[in-house]
Amino acid sequence: MPGLIDWHSHHAPAEALAQLAAFGGGAGGLDPEDSPDFDLRRAQLDEAGIDLQLVALTAGVETEARPAGEALALVRISNDAIADRVATAPGRFLGMISVTLRDIPGSVAELDRMAGRGFKAVLLFPRCDGEVIVDLPEVGPLFAKIAALDLPIFLHGGGGNPKGLRLQYLEDGGAGLTGSITNEASICEWAVRAIACGLFDRHPNLRVVVRSGGGLVPILINRLTWRHQREDGSFKHYGEELRQHFAVDSRTDPQTLGYIIDHLGEDAVVFGSDFGGGSGGMRHSLSSIDRQPDPQRVRTLMERNTRRLLKV
């Protein structure tokens, strides 16, 4: 049976949580199954039949909501801690580089530093202090460095609530809104802004994997009929650009996974468990694959796509 490579797992390092607390912040949504003991995590990989897992910082640390100096400190501490954890079983774990849009020069240096330690992808949040800024010229050096290192981007929800978001009249402080539609809308906005600002014209090798079945992105593709004028003068529909540069993980229900494969294409799906992100055990993440008409075919294409993206 083809092996599975897990794109979507999280870890909240105690070192980063302690530093966040020292800054006066608090982490939210921590997963009780997350542990600094990666022997326990490896045992779950074995039980679920997962060969390799990428490990990213949990979104609950909220680096993009902190001032620049604090955000970069949290990123560096988290990257070092995750490097230590994955080093306990280098054949089973790979690190994902955390960066912060709060400090572009610092993040560029961090990309070089952690790529040199063998990390294979970059974790990005769609918002920074509540704004989607992928199109701003000042963030250009970050994407130039990611492209130069030929690293794929993992786009996760988070980065602070949108500015001006009205929540005071909603139950639970608006958590039902921010945890669902607000995050999904920001990811969709990031994707369309990236296309519309010519990010992929400047860096045609950039690839982006969107977490949790892509959220609304696969549904949005049928609405992306606007034509993007590329820098060479040719035209391409936004939906075509999305199919060329984006993939999504499988952390969704079986029906949506089937839709993704049919509408985004076989090259656009990878496996993701969301372990450590509040999703439960790793085996639970396999149900969407096992309930496909041909699970082995889906496993094969997921492994192929991930190996191509990660160059492993």
ABEGO torsion letter per residue (X at the ends): XBBBBBABBBBBBAAAAAAAAAAGBBBBGBBAABBABAAAAAAAAAAAGBABBBBBBBAAAGAAABBAAAAAAAAAAAAAAAAAAAAABAAABBBBBBBBAABAAAAAAAAAAAAAAGBABBBBBABBGGBBAAABAAAAAAAAAAAAAGBBBBBBBEGEBBBGBBAAABBGGGAAAAABAAAAAAAAAAAAAAAAAGAAAABAABBBBBBGGGEAAAAAAAABABBBBBAAGBBBBAAAAAAAABBBBABBBAAAAAAAAAAAEAAABBBBAGBGAGAEBAAAAAAAAAABABAAAAAAAAAAAAAAAAGX
